[in-house]
Amino acid sequence: MSRKNSQIKIGIFLMIFSGVFFAATLIIPFFDLPTKTKVAASTTSFILMEVVFWAGGLLVGKELFTKYKKQLNPVNWFKKKNQNG
């Protein structure tokens, strides 16, 4: 059971850590770098974000992945919970 718990914790960490690469994708264009370097770095950061997020999803399993994916979606952040059920 301990191995499963650590696997889930690592998966959740990876899913949250993918936000670092997302932030980097948004920040890189503001650096004083050549355009080719900015494009390459932003593309690499975006791809790493996706890979790390989905790797975390594989570690946590389908049920938890679906739950955390909904929570990490900014569209769902300010929705009110359904009071009827």
C-alpha positions as CSV (number, residue, x, y, z in Angstrom):
1,M,0.0,0.0,0.0
2,S,2.9,2.4,0.7
3,R,4.2,2.0,-2.8
4,K,0.8,2.9,-4.2
5,N,0.6,6.0,-2.0
6,S,4.0,7.2,-3.0
7,Q,3.2,6.7,-6.6
8,I,0.0,8.8,-6.2
9,K,2.0,11.5,-4.4
10,I,4.6,11.6,-7.1
11,G,1.9,11.8,-9.8
12,I,0.1,14.7,-8.0
13,F,3.5,16.5,-7.6
14,L,4.2,16.1,-11.3
15,M,0.8,17.4,-12.3
16,I,1.2,20.5,-10.1
17,F,4.9,20.9,-11.2
18,S,3.8,21.1,-14.8
19,G,2.5,24.6,-13.9
20,V,6.1,25.7,-13.6
21,F,6.6,24.9,-17.3
22,F,3.3,26.6,-18.1
23,A,4.5,29.8,-16.3
24,A,7.8,29.6,-18.1
25,T,6.0,29.4,-21.5
26,L,4.2,32.7,-20.6
27,I,7.3,34.4,-19.2
28,I,9.9,33.5,-21.9
29,P,8.7,36.0,-24.5
30,F,9.6,38.8,-22.1
31,F,13.3,37.9,-21.9
32,D,15.9,39.8,-23.9
33,L,16.7,36.9,-26.2
34,P,16.8,36.4,-30.0
35,T,13.4,35.5,-31.4
36,K,14.5,32.0,-32.5
37,T,15.7,31.3,-29.0
38,K,12.4,32.5,-27.5
39,V,10.4,30.3,-29.9
40,A,12.5,27.3,-29.2
41,A,12.4,27.8,-25.5
42,S,8.7,28.4,-25.4
43,T,8.0,25.4,-27.5
44,T,10.2,23.2,-25.4
45,S,8.6,24.5,-22.2
46,F,5.1,23.8,-23.6
47,I,6.0,20.3,-24.6
48,L,7.6,19.6,-21.2
49,M,4.5,20.9,-19.5
50,E,2.3,18.4,-21.4
51,V,4.7,15.5,-20.9
52,V,5.1,16.1,-17.1
53,F,1.3,16.6,-16.7
54,W,0.4,13.4,-18.5
55,A,3.2,11.4,-16.8
56,G,1.7,12.5,-13.5
57,G,-1.7,11.5,-14.8
58,L,-0.5,8.0,-15.6
59,L,0.9,7.6,-12.1
60,V,-2.2,8.7,-10.2
61,G,-4.6,6.6,-12.3
62,K,-7.8,7.4,-14.2
63,E,-10.1,8.3,-11.4
64,L,-7.7,10.7,-9.6
65,F,-6.5,12.1,-12.8
66,T,-10.0,13.0,-13.9
67,K,-10.7,14.6,-10.5
68,Y,-7.5,16.7,-10.5
69,K,-7.8,17.6,-14.1
70,K,-11.2,19.2,-13.3
71,Q,-9.7,21.0,-10.3
72,L,-6.7,22.4,-12.3
73,N,-8.9,23.7,-15.1
74,P,-9.2,27.5,-14.6
75,V,-12.8,27.4,-16.0
76,N,-13.9,25.5,-12.9
77,W,-12.1,27.6,-10.3
78,F,-15.0,30.0,-9.6
79,K,-18.0,27.9,-10.3
80,K,-20.4,27.5,-7.5
81,K,-21.0,23.9,-6.3
82,N,-24.4,22.4,-7.0
83,Q,-26.5,22.7,-3.8
84,N,-29.0,20.0,-4.9
85,G,-26.7,17.1,-4.9
